[in-house]
Amino acid sequence: MKKVFFYLRPYVPRMTLGVTIKFVGTIMDLFLPWILSYLIDVIVPRENMGEILFYGFLMLVCSVTAWAGNVIANRMASRVARDTTQRLRHDLFQRISYLSCRQTDEFTIASLESRLTTDTYNIHQMIGMMQRLGIRAPILLLGGITMTMFMEPVLTLVLLAVLPFVAVTVFWISKRGIPLYTLLQQAVDRMVRVVRENASGIRVIKALSKTEYEKERFDGANKNIVEKETKASVTMAASNPLMNLFLNTGLTLVVVAGAFRVNAGNAQTGTILAFLTYFTIILNAMLSINRMFMLFSKGAASAKRISEVLDAPEDLSLGEKDHQDTEYHVLFDHVSFAYHSGRQEVVSDISFALKKGETLGIIGATGCGKSTIINLLIRFYDADEGIIRIDGDDIRGIPSEQLHRKFGIVFQNDVLFADTIGENIRFGRQISQEEVEKAAECAQAAPFIREQEGGLDYRLAIRGSNLSGGQKQRVLISRALAARPEILILDDSSSALDYQTDARLRRALAENFGGTTTIIVAQRASSIRHADHILMLENGREIGYGTHEELMACCLPYRQISISQMGDETYAASV
C-alpha cells in the first residue's frame, strides 16, 4: 500500500480540494432531516406560509448544493484515480521490461500480465471509491450520530449499542477477505497462462486434434477461479446481511422506543421522523463502508502483488569495471551456470576465445545449453562461475544499454510485430532507409520483399503469420544486421532456409560483415562448417572444439552428425 500512497502524493492538492467539496456537499445532506424536523415541529404549527416557503427553499438549496458538490467531487476523484493508475501502470510496465530473465521466470509472464491489467484495475477502483465513499460515508456516519445525539440522546444510545456489532463484523470479514483475494489473483494468473499457451500454440493444437484436451485445461483453470471467487465473494458478502440484521434490529428498537416517548410527550413527531431519516442515512453509510472495505481488500491484495514487482531488487546490478588486456574480442573463461540454484548445471566449464571478425559455430543436441551460452553472453543471466569478457572488459561491469548495443541478435523463437516490414527491420532505431535495404539484401530478404505489394511498406500480421518460416527468418536476420553490430548472434536462425539460400547468406555475411564477430547456433553442420571455430556440446559440456576438419578427425559425435546430414566423409570434406 505504501507504493499506492507514493503515487497519490502529486495529487494531494487536487484530492484536498475534492475532499473539501465532498465535505460541504455531505454536510448539506446532513442538514436536510434537521430542517425538516424543525419545519414540522416549529414552523408548520405557526401556519405562517412565508416561513414555510423559506425553509422549503432552504431545503432545495441544500439539496442542489449537496448534489452539485458530490458530482464535482466524484469527477475529480475519477480523474485522480485515472492519472494515478496511468502512472502506476507505466512504471510497472517499465519495471517489468528491466526485470532480469531469472526474475521474469520466477514471476512468470502470465502473472506479470495479470498484475499489469487486473491488479492495476483493482487499484483504480480502490482509489476512486476511497475518495468517493471514504470521505462521504464516515462523515454521514459520524455526522448522523452527532445530529441524533443533539436531537434525541436516549434513542441515540439504542443506536450506539448496535454499532460495536457492526464494527466487529466488518473487521473480521475484511481480515479474512484479503488473503482470499490474493489466492483469487493467483488463480487468474494460472488461467492467463493457459490462455497464452493456447493462443500461441493454436495451430499445433488444431493440427494434433487437441482442442477438446485444451478446452478441459481451460475449464479446469476457469473452475478454479470460480471456486476462489465464490469463496471470497461469499465471505465478503456475509457482511451485508449481518449489518442489515444488526442495523434493522436497532431501527426496530428505535421505532418502538420512539413511539413510547411520543406517547409520553417526551418527543415530537418531526423529531422522530428526522431521527428515522438519520438512522437510514447511518445504515446506508455503514453499507457504503462495507462496500469500501470489500474494494479495499481487493485493492490491498493487488497493491501487494504490484509492490512485489516494483520492489524487486536489481538482479543484474552493475559491477565494478574489470579490464584485462587481451587480443580476444569475446572470451569465455571456465563459465558454468544453472537456472535454479542447487539444481544441475545447464552449462559447465565452458571456455572459448574469439578474435574480432572470427566466427564461432555452436552445435549439439536439443537442450545441451547452446542458447544458454547466448543468454549468458548478452547478460540475460549472470554466470555462477567463470568470467565472460568483451574486448577485455568483464560484461558485469558494462552498463546494460552499452552492452546490448554491441549485439545484433536473432533468437530461436523471435517475434515479428504487426507493422510494416521496414519498421520490423528498423525496430524503432535511428536507421536510414538505405541501411534497411542493405540489411535486407545481405539477409537474402530483398527478393521476396520486392514481390510484396508496397515492398518494405508491406504490412505484416501479428507474429508475421502472413510470411513463410524462411521469409520470417530472413526479416529477423535483416533486423539484426541493420545496425551493423560488433557481435552478430544467430541462434538457430537459418533452420527454415534451404541450403542454397543458407550458403548465399553465409557468403554475404563474409563479404559485408567481415569485421563482425559472429556466433552461430545451428542444428545443421553445413551452416557452421566454414566457421573459424566450432564448439560441440553434449549435456552442457564441451566435447569438441576446433575447425570442421579438426572435429571430423577427433570428435566422433560431430563426425556422425556431419555424415548423417551431408553424406559420407568424402562429400562432407568437399562441400
N, C-alpha and C positions, 0 to 999 in steps of 0.2 A: 504493500500500500504506500510505502514511502516514495516509490517511483511515481505513482499517480499524483501525489501531492507536489512532487517536484515539477511535473508537467503542468500543474494547475497554477504554479506560482506567478507566471507572467499575466495571468488573467484575474489576479486578486482584485485590482481596482474595478474591473467590469463586474466581477462577482459581487463585490461590496455594494455597487450601485444597484444591481439586481436584487440583492437581499433587502436593501432599503425600500425599494419599490414594492417588493413582495410583502415586507413587513407592514407598510402602510395599507396595502390592499387587504391584508388579513385582519388588521385592526378594524377596518371598516366593516368586515364581515361580523366581527365580534360585537360591534355596537348595535347592529340591527335588532337582535332579540331584546336588548335592553330598552331601545327606543320604543319598540312595540309594546313592551310591558308598561312603560311609563305612559304611553298613549292610551292603553286600555284602562289602566288603574287610575290615572290622574286627569288626563285631558278629556276623554270621552264623557265622564260624569259631569264636566262643566258645560257640555253642549255648546262649546264655542267653535264654530265651523272654521274660523280663521286659524286658530291654533291647531285644529285637526289637520287642515291643509298644509300648514307649515311643517308639522312633524312628518306628514306623509311625504312632502317634498324632500325633507332631510333624509328620510329613508331611501328615497330614489337616488339622491346624490351619493349616499354611502354605497348603494348597490352598484352604481355606474363606476364609482372610484375603485371599488373592490374588483369589478370585472376588468377594467382597463389596466389596473396595476398587475393583476395576475397574468393577463395576456402579454403585457410588455415584459414582465419578469421571466415568463416562460420562454418567450422568443430569445431573450438574452441568454437564458440557461442553455437553450438548444445550440446557440452559436458557440458558447464556451465548450460544450461537450463535443461539438463537431471539430473545432480547432484543436482542442487538446488531443482528441483521438487521432486526428490527422498527423500531428507532430509525433505522437507515440508510435503510430504505425510506420511512419517514415524512419524513425530511429531504430525501431525493431527490425525493419527490413534491412537497414544499413548494417546493424549488428550481425544479423544472420549472414549477410554477404561476407563478413570478415571473420566468421567462425572458422576455426581450423576444421579440416576434414574429420579429425578424430572427434571433435565436439559435435559436428553435424551427425556423425554416426551414432553418438550417444543420445542426442535429442530425437533423431530420425526426421526425415524430410516430412513425413505425414504430420508429426507433432508440430513441427515448425510452421507448416501451412495452417494448421488448426489454431495455433497461437496468434498468427498474423491475421486471421479472419474472425473466427468465432470468439476468441478471447478479447480481441480489441472491440468487437461489437458489444460484448458484455460490459466492458469498461465504459463505452459510450452510453449505454443505458444507465449504468450506475451513476455516472457524473451528472447526466441530465436529470434523473429522478431525485438524486440527493439535493440538487438545487431547488427543484420544484416542491417535493414533499418534505425534504429535510429541513426546510425553513417553515413552510406553512403549517405542517401537521403539528410540530411541537408548540408553535405559537397558539394554534387553535386549542390544543390540549391544555396547556398551562393557562392560557387566557380564559378558556371556558371555565376551568376550575376556579380561577380567581374571581370571575364575574359571579359565579354561583355562590361563592362564599360571601360576597357582599350582599347578594340578594336573599339567600336562604341558607345560613350556616348549618342548620340542622339537617336539611336534605343533602347538603354537600358532604356531610360525614358519611351518609349512606353510600354516596358515590365513591368517596375515598377508600371505603372499606373493600370495594371491589377491585380497585386498580392494582394492588400488590399481586393478586392472582393473575391479572393480565400481564404484568411486567415479567413475572416468573415464567409464564408460558412463552412469551416472545424470546426471552433469553435462552431458555432450554432448547427450544426448537431451532433457533438460529445457530446455537453451538453445534448441534447435530447436522445442520444443513450444509455448512461449508465443506467438510470432508466428503460429503456425498456428491456435491457439485464438482469437486476435484476428480473423483472417480468417474463422473459422467464425462468430463472433458477428456480423460484418458481413453474412455470408450470411443469418443468421437475421433480421437487420433487413430485408433485402430481401424475404424470404418473408412477414414480418409485414405489410409494406406491401402486398403483393399480396393477402393475406387481408383486410386492412382495406378495400381498394378493392372487392373482391368483395362483402364483407358490406354495405357502404354502397350499392353500386350493383346489388344483386341483382335488383331489379325491372327496371331498364334492360337488364341482361344477358339476362334471360328474354324481355323484350319484343322485343329485337332478335336473339334466337336466337344469342347469342354464348357459350353455355355451353361448347361444345367449345373455342372460342378461349381462354376463361379457364382451362379445365382444362389446356390446353397451357402457358399462362403459369405457372400454379401448379406444374405438373410440372417446368418448367424451373428455377424457384426451388428446388423441393424437391430436384431432382437436384444442383443447385449445393451445397446444404447437405450432401447425402450425400457428394459428392466431397471437400468441405473436411473433413468429419468423418472420413471414411475415411482421408484423408491424415494428419490429426492423430492419429487413433487408431492407425494402423499405425506411425507414427513413435514414439509413446509406448509402444505395445505391444512394440516391439522390445526394450525393456529387460528384460522378464520372461524370455524365453528366453536372452538373453545372460547375465543374472545367474544363472539356473539352470545354464547351461553352466559358468561360472566356479566357482560355489559347489559344484556336484556334482563337478566335477573336483577341487576341493580336498578334498571329502569322501572321494572315492576314494583320494586320496593319503594322507589321514589314516588310513583303514582299513588300507591296505597298510603304512604306517609303524607303525601301532599293533600290527598282527599281528606284525611283526618284533620290536618292543620287548617284547611279552608273551612271545613265544617265547624271547627272550634273557633274560627275567627282570627287565627294566628297568621294567616297568609291570605293574599288576594289572588283572584283568578288570573289576572295578567301576569303576575309573578310566577305562578305555576306553569303557565303556557311558555313563558320565556325560559324557565328552568328546563322544561322538557326539550325545548329547541336547543338549549346549550348542551343538554345531555346527548342529543342526536349529533351535534357538532363534535362533541368529545368522542362519541362512538365512531364517527367517520374518521376522525383524526387518528384514533388507535388503529383502525383498519388500514389507514394510509401508512402509518408507521410500520405495521406488519408487512405490508407490501414492500416498503422501503428496505426492510431487513432481508426480505427474500432476494431483492435485487442486489443488495449489499453482499449477501452470501455468495451469489454467483460472481459478482464483480471481484470480491476478495479472492476467491479461488482463481479467477482468471488473472488478476493482478500478480498473484504469487507465481503463476506459470510464466507470465511475461517477464517478471523480475529475474527469474532463473536464467533467461537468455540474456537480458541486458546486463546482468551482474556476472555473467560467465567470465572467468579470468582469461587474460590473454594467454592462450596456449602456446603460440609460436612467437614469444617475445623476442625482440631484437637483442642479440648477444653482443659481446664485445668484439670489436674488429680484430680479426686474426689473419694476418697475411704471411704467406710463406713464398719466397721466390722460387718459381718453378717454370719449366718450359712448357708445361701442360696447360691446356685450356680448361679441360674438365678432368677432375681427379676423384675417384672413389678409393678411400683408404680403409680397408677392412671394415666395411659397413654391414651392420646387422640390424634387423628390425622385426618387431611383432606388432600387429594391430591392437592387441589387448595384452596388457602386462600380465606376466605369468603364463601366457599361452605359448604355443610353439612358434618359433621364429618363422616369418614368411620368407625372408632372405637372410642368409648367414655368410659372413666373412667375404663380402663381395669387394673385389679390387680391380680397377682398370684405370687407364690414363689415356687421354686423347689430346693430341696437339691440335692447334687451330686449323680448321679445314679438313680434319680427318673424319672418317665415317665409322661408326660402330653399329654392327648389327647384333641384335639380341634375339635368340631363338630358343625354343623349348616347348615342352608340353603345356597344355592349358593348366593354369593355377601354379606355375612354377615360380612366379614372382617377377615376371617381365614388366608388367605395368607398375608394380610396386617400386621398382628402381626408378621409373619415370616420376612417380609421385614424390619420391624422396629427393630427386634432383631439383624439382621445381618447388620444393619445400611445402608440399601439402601436409606432410608429416615430418617430424624430426627423427633422425636415426637414433636407435637406442645405443648403438656402439659405432665407433669409427667416425671419420670426418669426410665431408664432401666439399670440394673446393672448385671454384670457378676463377680462372686467372690468378690462382694462388690464394684467393680470399675464401675463408670459411663461409658458406652460404648463410649460416646462422647470424653472421654479422652484417649481412647485406639487407637494407630495407626492402620490404616485400615488393613495392612498386618498381624499384630499381632492378630487383632480381627478375621479376616477371617480364619486364621489357626486353630482356635478353633473349626470350624464347619465342619461337613460333611453333605452335603445338597442334597436332590433330590427335584427339583422344580416340580410344577404341569405340566408344559409344557417344560420339559427338552429336551436336544438335544444330539444325538449321531452323531459322525463325521465319515466321510468316511475314516476309518482306521481300524486296527485290533481290536478285542475285548479287547485284553490285553492292547493296547495303550489307548483305550477309558476308561478303568478302571484306568490305571496309570495316564493318563491325564497330562503328562509332569512333574510329580513329581518324586522325588527320592524314588521310592517304589520298593522293591525287587520282584522277580517273586514269591517267597513263600508267601509274603503278598498279592499279587494279587490273588493267588489261594485260600488263606484262606478267603479273602473277597468274592470271587465268591461262595465258599462253604457255607458261612454263609448266603449269599443273595439268596440261593437256585438256583443259576445260573449255578453251576458246571455241573449238569446232562445234560442240553441241550447243554452246551458249548462243552462237550466231544463228543457229537454226531456230531458236525460240523467238516468239513474237516480242519484239522490243529489245532483244539481246540481254544486256546487263540489267535492263529495266523490267525483265520478266519477273512476275511476282510468284513467289513460292508459297505453297500451302504450309500448314503447320507441320513442323518436323521435316519439311521438304518432301512430303508424300507424293508430290506430282513429278518427282525425279526418280530415276532408277538408282540402284545401290551404287553403281560405279560413278554415275553423274554426281551424286551427293558427295562421294569421297573426293572427287576432283574439285568440287567447290570448296570443300573443307581444306584441302591442301592449298588451294589458292588463297584462302584466308590466312593460313599460316605463313605463306611466303610474302604476302603483300607488304609487310612492314620490314622486309629484309632483315630477319633476326640474326643474332650472333650464333644462336644454337637452334637447330631445327629438330623437332621431335615428331616422328611419325609412328604412332602406336597402332600397329595393325591397320594402317590406313589405305592399303592397296589390295586388301583381300578380295574386293569386288571388281578389281581391274583385270582385264585379260592380259596375257603375257606380253603382247606387243605394246599395249599402252603402258604397262609397267616398265618395260625396257625403255620406251621413249621418255617416260618421266625421269628415270634414273640418269639418262643422258642429259636431259635438260637441266637437272639439278647440278650435275658435274660441270656443265658449261656456264651456267648463270650464278651458281652459288658455291663456287669452288672454295671461297674463303669462309664458308659457314660450316661450323662443326655440326655433324648430323648424327642422330641416333635413330635407328630404325628398329622397331619391334615388329617381327614378322612371323608368320606361320610357314611361309614358303621360303625354301632355301634360295631360290632364284632371285628373290628380292634383296638378299643381303650378300650373295656370293662375291660381289665386287667390292664389298666394304673393306676398309683398311684393317679392321679388327672385327672379329666375331666372338660373341660371348654365348656359350652354350650352357643353359641352366637345367637343373633337374632337382625338384623338391626344394627350391630356394637356394641351391648351392651351385657354385661354378664347377662344371665337369669338363670344360674345354674353353680355351681362349687362344686365338691366333687368327691367321688368314684362312681363307677357304681351303687352300691347298694343305696347310698345316693340319687343320682339323680333319680333312679327309684322310690324312695319313695316320693320325694318332688318336682320334676321337671316334670310337665305334658308333655311339648314338647319332652323332652328326652325320657320319657317313651313311648310316642306314636311312636317315631322313632324306638326304640328298639323292640317294639312289632310288628310293621309293617315289620321289617326286619328279626327278629329272631323267630317270633311266639308269643305265649301268655307269660304272665309274668312268669309262672312256667318254661317254656322252656328257657326263657331268663335267668333266675337265675341259671339254671342247666348247661348251655353250658360252 
